[in-house]
């Protein structure tokens, strides 16, 4: 009698009670990719190193009283470890397939009641509708790293600690200090609102499928007693300071497009708060007080800071840095020329739009001089410099939101 052929793909068990070695692993095991293909377009690079997962959870100092938010849990290699220590885990997952795998992982275990899965995009999720959480842990999809961090930091009551896996270069930008090559608006914003520390490097081979870049784990702890300033206004000012971070702040603020934006914002502010427009500003706008001599003449583009900024590469070729300076000359004639432009209403006075342009130039000069930052560069300033600059801008009625 001939032997029964076995299927080549099925390995025999060592005993009738032992499962075949490739069974039941799902998306979290070595055979996971056979269940479904990971979608790298939404950042599905699944951490497979259990020791790293243990270290991440340990660094978050999770205890039995904590509710933990996990963003992008995938099949649950971090989730299972968090559930062992936390009171509750809220897992926000974009992919329904991953949510199903995570559900199957805890089904029928004591951990099932401790897990709440929220299906959807974290960036679009209303965090106020979630239960309060004290810790956030995430193997973060790289493309949402920045909005994820700012969404957490801008909460009325942010989590006490966030431990996040991010791209290596992004992590270095988070911890960069003034003068570092990677110091940026991101560095200032995150360090202003929190304390950031680098925990460890993670090689690409610790993920399945491996990403094209190296990763790092960072710990972010929001500061208590933060200054009561508008987030939008603070960030709006920093955008200007870092648009050309190797140039002087004066060059950045006096650039044509930036100055025009500041001018429009001031006109809007003045129309909403006419009582706050100073008499000195009104006198200058109506010609009762002459403008400083350098703002009294015909406007022309003068690239004042190109020679001394030391910018190289793309920074040096930017045509946007046009500094509006006036020729010296007779103030009476220049006032007549200025008043030939469009007329607008400012604090109940009919004034030429060109006069507003000159007033904003004067204000920017005054702000930078009072702050002592006219010749400073954004990549060399710290948060105290930027706070001083914002305070001087607001005192002149200039806002950024």
ChimeraX attribute file (.defattr): number of C-alpha atoms within 10 A of each C-alpha:
attribute: neighborCount
match mode: 1-to-1
recipient: residues
	/A:1	3
	/A:2	4
	/A:3	5
	/A:4	6
	/A:5	6
	/A:6	9
	/A:7	8
	/A:8	7
	/A:9	6
	/A:10	11
	/A:11	13
	/A:12	14
	/A:13	11
	/A:14	10
	/A:15	8
	/A:16	8
	/A:17	7
	/A:18	9
	/A:19	13
	/A:20	14
	/A:21	13
	/A:22	13
	/A:23	13
	/A:24	12
	/A:25	13
	/A:26	19
	/A:27	22
	/A:28	22
	/A:29	15
	/A:30	13
	/A:31	15
	/A:32	18
	/A:33	14
	/A:34	11
	/A:35	12
	/A:36	12
	/A:37	11
	/A:38	21
	/A:39	11
	/A:40	13
	/A:41	9
	/A:42	14
	/A:43	16
	/A:44	24
	/A:45	22
	/A:46	23
	/A:47	25
	/A:48	18
	/A:49	14
	/A:50	13
	/A:51	8
	/A:52	17
	/A:53	18
	/A:54	14
	/A:55	13
	/A:56	25
	/A:57	18
	/A:58	15
	/A:59	16
	/A:60	20
	/A:61	13
	/A:62	22
	/A:63	15
	/A:64	12
	/A:65	11
	/A:66	17
	/A:67	25
	/A:68	30
	/A:69	26
	/A:70	27
	/A:71	24
	/A:72	29
	/A:73	28
	/A:74	29
	/A:75	25
	/A:76	23
	/A:77	20
	/A:78	23
	/A:79	27
	/A:80	18
	/A:81	16
	/A:82	27
	/A:83	21
	/A:84	15
	/A:85	19
	/A:86	19
	/A:87	17
	/A:88	23
	/A:89	26
	/A:90	22
	/A:91	26
	/A:92	22
	/A:93	22
	/A:94	18
	/A:95	18
	/A:96	12
	/A:97	16
	/A:98	22
	/A:99	22
	/A:100	13
	/A:101	17
	/A:102	25
	/A:103	17
	/A:104	14
	/A:105	20
	/A:106	18
	/A:107	12
	/A:108	10
	/A:109	10
	/A:110	11
	/A:111	16
	/A:112	15
	/A:113	12
	/A:114	16
	/A:115	22
	/A:116	16
	/A:117	16
	/A:118	16
	/A:119	16
	/A:120	14
	/A:121	14
	/A:122	20
	/A:123	13
	/A:124	8
	/A:125	14
	/A:126	9
	/A:127	14
	/A:128	10
	/A:129	7
	/A:130	12
	/A:131	13
	/A:132	16
	/A:133	18
	/A:134	16
	/A:135	23
	/A:136	25
	/A:137	26
	/A:138	24
	/A:139	25
	/A:140	23
	/A:141	19
	/A:142	18
	/A:143	13
	/A:144	14
	/A:145	18
	/A:146	15
	/A:147	12
	/A:148	18
	/A:149	14
	/A:150	15
	/A:151	15
	/A:152	17
	/A:153	21
	/A:154	12
	/A:155	11
	/A:156	8
	/A:157	14
	/A:158	20
	/A:159	20
	/A:160	15
	/A:161	21
	/A:162	26
	/A:163	27
	/A:164	25
	/A:165	25
	/A:166	25
	/A:167	22
	/A:168	19
	/A:169	13
	/A:170	18
	/A:171	24
	/A:172	20
	/A:173	19
	/A:174	26
	/A:175	20
	/A:176	19
	/A:177	19
	/A:178	16
	/A:179	14
	/A:180	13
	/A:181	11
	/A:182	18
	/A:183	22
	/A:184	24
	/A:185	22
	/A:186	21
	/A:187	22
	/A:188	24
	/A:189	18
	/A:190	21
	/A:191	21
	/A:192	18
	/A:193	20
	/A:194	18
	/A:195	15
	/A:196	21
	/A:197	16
	/A:198	15
	/A:199	17
	/A:200	16
	/A:201	17
	/A:202	20
	/A:203	14
	/A:204	16
	/A:205	14
	/A:206	18
	/A:207	16
	/A:208	18
	/A:209	18
	/A:210	16
	/A:211	19
	/A:212	9
	/A:213	11
	/A:214	16
	/A:215	23
	/A:216	19
	/A:217	24
	/A:218	23
	/A:219	22
	/A:220	24
	/A:221	20
	/A:222	22
	/A:223	15
	/A:224	11
	/A:225	7
	/A:226	10
	/A:227	10
	/A:228	6
	/A:229	11
	/A:230	11
	/A:231	13
	/A:232	12
	/A:233	15
	/A:234	17
	/A:235	17
	/A:236	14
	/A:237	20
	/A:238	21
	/A:239	17
	/A:240	19
	/A:241	25
	/A:242	20
	/A:243	17
	/A:244	21
	/A:245	23
	/A:246	20
	/A:247	25
	/A:248	23
	/A:249	24
	/A:250	23
	/A:251	26
	/A:252	27
	/A:253	26
	/A:254	22
	/A:255	21
	/A:256	17
	/A:257	14
	/A:258	17
	/A:259	21
	/A:260	15
	/A:261	13
	/A:262	20
	/A:263	21
	/A:264	15
	/A:265	17
	/A:266	20
	/A:267	21
	/A:268	15
	/A:269	17
	/A:270	18
	/A:271	16
	/A:272	12
	/A:273	13
	/A:274	14
	/A:275	11
	/A:276	13
	/A:277	17
	/A:278	12
	/A:279	11
	/A:280	10
	/A:281	19
	/A:282	19
	/A:283	13
	/A:284	18
	/A:285	26
	/A:286	18
	/A:287	18
	/A:288	11
	/A:289	13
	/A:290	16
	/A:291	20
	/A:292	15
	/A:293	14
	/A:294	16
	/A:295	23
	/A:296	24
	/A:297	23
	/A:298	17
	/A:299	17
	/A:300	12
	/A:301	13
	/A:302	13
	/A:303	16
	/A:304	15
	/A:305	18
	/A:306	18
	/A:307	9
	/A:308	10
	/A:309	16
	/A:310	12
	/A:311	17
	/A:312	9
	/A:313	7
	/A:314	8
	/A:315	17
	/A:316	16
	/A:317	11
	/A:318	12
	/A:319	10
	/A:320	14
	/A:321	26
	/A:322	23
	/A:323	22
	/A:324	23
	/A:325	21
	/A:326	20
	/A:327	15
	/A:328	14
	/A:329	14
	/A:330	11
	/A:331	18
	/A:332	13
	/A:333	12
	/A:334	19
	/A:335	21
	/A:336	11
	/A:337	16
	/A:338	23
	/A:339	17
	/A:340	12
	/A:341	13
	/A:342	11
	/A:343	14
	/A:344	14
	/A:345	13
	/A:346	24
	/A:347	19
	/A:348	11
	/A:349	12
	/A:350	12
	/A:351	22
	/A:352	21
	/A:353	21
	/A:354	19
	/A:355	25
	/A:356	23
	/A:357	21
	/A:358	24
	/A:359	20
	/A:360	22
	/A:361	22
	/A:362	15
	/A:363	18
	/A:364	21
	/A:365	15
	/A:366	16
	/A:367	24
	/A:368	20
	/A:369	15
	/A:370	13
	/A:371	17
	/A:372	13
	/A:373	19
	/A:374	19
	/A:375	16
	/A:376	18
	/A:377	21
	/A:378	28
	/A:379	24
	/A:380	15
	/A:381	19
	/A:382	16
	/A:383	14
	/A:384	10
	/A:385	15
	/A:386	19
	/A:387	17
	/A:388	16
	/A:389	20
	/A:390	22
	/A:391	16
	/A:392	20
	/A:393	20
	/A:394	13
	/A:395	11
	/A:396	19
	/A:397	18
	/A:398	24
	/A:399	21
	/A:400	20
	/A:401	12
